[in-house]
Amino acid sequence: MKVYHNISEIEPIPNAVLTVGTFDGLHVGHQKVIGELVKTARSMGGQSVVVTFFPHPRKVLQPGFKLQLIISRKEKMTLFEKLGIDNLVCIEFTPEFAKTSSEEFVKNYLVDPVKPVKVIIGYDHHFGKDRKGNLEFLKEMGEKYSFEVEKIEMQDIEHIAVSSSKIREAISRGDMRTTTKFLGYHFSISGKVVKGNQLGRTIGFPTANVAPDEPDKIIPEYGVYAVLFEWNGKLYKGMSNIGIRPTLDEHKLTLEAHLFNFDQDIYGEDVTIFFLEHIRPEKKFRDLDLLRRRLIIDRIKVKSILGEDE
C-alpha cells in the first residue's frame, strides 16, 4: 500500500476507483464500502484509493470537544492495508482546510491529483464546507469531471444500523461482544509495557502494565476482561484489568494484563491488548487475600471463555 501525506506527491494511478471519508472506527459498514472499492478496482484492472483525514475533523471543528477514538491512526492504516487498499491519501484536516467548498474539494483533492474513473461512497456521506457535498452533488460533479458514482447502502446487523456512536456506547459499557460484531474485529489498545508496583507478583498474578500510545483512545468500562495479548507477532491468552485499583487506594487509571503460560521480560516492548469479553466490573476488596481469591475465580472463568485448560 502506498501512503501519501501530500497530494502533490501522488503518482499516476491507473483506473483509480476512489472513496473518501474519516472512517471513524473502520467498522463493518465502512468495510463494506472498502470491500466494494477493492473488488471494483480489480475488476477494472485499476487501483483502489482511499482519501481520509487526520486528525478527526471533529477535533478541529469542535475545539475543546473530547473525542474518544475507536481506532488510532496507526491501527487504521494497518487495517486499510489488510483490507487490500492500494493507495492511501492522508489529508491533514486543519481550520483552513475546513473552509474548502465541496466543489473545490472534489476538483483539487480528488479529480486533479487522482483522476478517478469511479467514486464509491456510503449511503450517508457528506463532505466539504458545512457538509454540503452529498450523493446528488457528487453525481453532478461526476458528470462534470467524467467519473461514475456508486452508493453503498446502510450496513445493519440484526436490524440495528451500525454507527461509530453506537460502537462507542458499547465499548463504554464493556459490551465487547456487540463491539466486535459492529467493528468486525476485536477492539484493542496498543502501547508500551511499563514498570508497575509489581504487587501482582506477590499474590501470584504478575501483570504487564501497558501505557496506551494513543491518549485520545476510548477506554472500556472498568473491570476484568478476557483478552488476547499480542507481542512480537504472537498472540497470548490472558485476562486484563482496567481501572483505578481501589483495593490499593491508588485512584490512577491503569491497564494491566495477566498472561497465561507466559514468563518473559517485556518491559519497554510494544504490545496490543484485544478485548474479547467483560467478566466483571471493578470492585474494592477488603484486603489483598480476598482480591487474590477473586482473581483465581476470574482466571477460571476467562480460561473457560478462551478455551484454555485450567
Buried (B, 14 or more C-beta within 10 A) or exposed (E): BBEBEEBEEBEEBEBBBBBBBBBBBBBBBBBBBBBBBBBBBBEBEBBBBBBBBBBBBEBBEEEEEEBEBBBBBEBBBBBBEEBBBBBBBBBEBEEEBEEBBBBEBBBEBBBEBBBBBBBBBBEEBBBBBEEEBBBEBBBBBBEEBEBBBBBBEEBEBEEEEBBBEBBBEBBBEBBBEBBBBBBBBBBBBBBBBBEBEEBBEEBEBBBBBBEBBBEEBBBBBBBBBBBBBBBEEEEBBBBBBBBBBEBBEEEEEBBBBBBBEBEEEBEEBBBBBBBBBBBBEBBEBEEEEEBBEBBBEBBEBBBEBBEBEE
